[in-house]
Amino acid sequence: MLKLVRLAASFATACPFCADMNAYQHREAGVTDEELEALRARVEPDDLGSLSERERLAVRYARLASQTPLHFPPEVVAALQRSFGERELVVLATTAAQVNYWARLVQSLGIPPAGFTAP
């Protein structure tokens, strides 16, 4: 699930370096090629039928945490609180925030993708 969160935040922040780095070994983490492409294309989480409800919610949250200005609809917050424990929510939030931090740092320094996913 954290790989999905990292990928969703990477694509939401349009960070090529982050997307390259976080897509590395996606299959080993259980993310299919189809799911990776759907995340890249910003397909709506509900349209990702191969993901569990919790995974779809985590993707939605990562995208919301990566937008400016931040806005978390009450129904999404309620669903998060029903689906995740307090510790899990902190892990989701810090994972999305970490990708957002790196995206801004890397992009502000003009760092190109490093080729983690190159064949």
Summary of the structure (lengths in Angstrom):
residues: 119
radius of gyration: 13.8
end to end distance: 24.5
largest distance: 42.7
contacts: 342
relative contact order: 0.22
helix: 64%
strand: 0%
